């Protein structure tokens, strides 16, 4: 269940097209089906980087992990090796949007099943560790 959020002080003319492009790029970069993604663009004119309001951006990539449903939903294991590759490819994507290469950050996180909710409950019941107990 990957989700991707691009926050930037750069306003894009067609935000929906941008979100679709980000979703397609994320599906390709992370090797997952687009139907599993939540994708969001946040325009924030008050986003400052290094003390200025020059164009800047931040990308957050999050997921839960589920080895059983890996192909359908999860990013897989978020780790240093994978994140290096993801970062290089997301950086290329950011450059294709004319976002500055020296004024952005990417964060990766996996909140865990107990910290992810859907349909009125957490997804802790899907945690492979719980299933083994």
C-alpha positions in Angstrom: 0.0 0.0 0.0 2.5 2.6 -1.1 1.7 6.3 -0.8 3.7 9.2 -2.2 3.4 12.9 -1.3 5.1 15.6 -3.2 5.2 18.9 -1.3 6.6 22.0 -3.1 6.4 25.8 -3.3 6.3 25.4 -7.1 2.8 25.6 -8.4 1.9 23.4 -11.4 -0.7 24.5 -13.9 -2.5 21.1 -14.1 -2.2 19.5 -10.7 -4.2 16.4 -11.7 -1.9 15.7 -14.6 1.1 16.1 -12.2 -0.5 13.6 -9.7 -1.1 11.1 -12.5 2.6 11.5 -13.7 3.8 11.0 -10.2 1.7 7.9 -9.7 2.9 6.4 -13.0 6.5 7.2 -12.2 6.1 5.7 -8.7 4.6 2.5 -10.0 7.5 2.2 -12.4 10.2 3.1 -9.9 8.9 0.9 -7.2 7.7 -1.9 -9.4 4.2 -2.0 -8.2 0.7 -1.7 -9.8 -0.7 1.8 -9.9 -3.9 0.6 -8.4 -2.2 0.1 -5.0 -1.0 3.8 -4.7 -2.2 6.8 -2.9 -0.6 9.9 -4.6 -0.8 13.5 -3.5 0.6 16.9 -4.5 0.7 19.7 -2.0 1.4 23.2 -3.1 2.7 25.2 -0.2 4.0 28.7 -1.0 5.4 28.9 2.6 7.7 26.0 2.1 11.2 27.3 2.8 14.5 25.5 2.2 17.8 26.8 3.6 16.1 29.9 4.8 14.6 31.0 1.5 11.4 30.6 -0.5 13.2 29.8 -3.7 11.8 26.8 -5.5 12.1 23.7 -3.2 10.4 20.4 -2.8 10.0 17.4 -0.5 9.0 13.9 -1.5 7.7 11.3 1.0 7.4 7.7 0.1 5.7 5.4 2.5 4.4 1.8 2.7 3.6 -1.1 4.8 5.2 -4.4 4.1 3.4 -7.7 3.5 5.5 -10.5 2.0 2.4 -12.5 1.2 0.9 -9.7 -0.9 4.2 -8.2 -2.1 3.4 -8.1 -5.8 0.0 -6.5 -5.3 0.5 -3.9 -2.5 3.7 -3.3 -0.8 6.9 -1.6 -1.7 8.9 -4.5 -0.4 11.5 -4.0 2.2 12.6 -0.4 2.4 16.3 -0.5 2.9 19.5 1.3 2.1 20.2 -0.5 -1.2 16.7 -0.1 -2.5 16.4 3.5 -1.4 19.6 4.4 -3.3 18.0 3.2 -6.5 14.6 4.7 -5.7 16.3 8.1 -4.9 18.2 8.1 -8.2 15.0 7.5 -10.2 12.8 9.9 -8.2 15.6 12.5 -8.6 15.3 12.1 -12.4 11.6 12.5 -12.2 11.9 15.7 -10.1 14.3 17.0 -12.8 11.7 16.3 -15.5 9.4 18.6 -13.6 12.1 21.3 -13.5 12.4 21.1 -9.7 15.8 22.2 -8.5 18.3 19.4 -7.9 19.9 21.1 -5.0 16.7 22.1 -3.1 14.9 18.9 -2.3 14.7 15.9 0.0 13.2 12.5 -0.2 12.1 10.5 2.9 11.2 6.8 3.0 9.2 5.3 5.8 7.3 2.1 6.8 4.9 2.9 9.7 4.2 -0.8 10.3 0.9 -2.6 10.2 -0.3 -1.5 13.6 0.1 2.2 12.5 -1.8 1.9 9.3 -5.6 2.1 9.3 -8.3 1.2 6.6 -12.0 0.5 6.7 -12.4 1.3 10.3 -9.5 -0.7 11.8 -5.8 -1.0 11.8 -4.1 -3.5 9.5 -2.3 -5.2 12.4 -4.2 -8.4 11.7 -2.2 -8.6 8.4 1.2 -8.4 10.1 3.2 -11.5 9.1 4.7 -11.6 12.6 1.2 -11.9 14.2 0.1 -14.5 11.6 3.0 -16.7 12.7 2.1 -16.5 16.4 
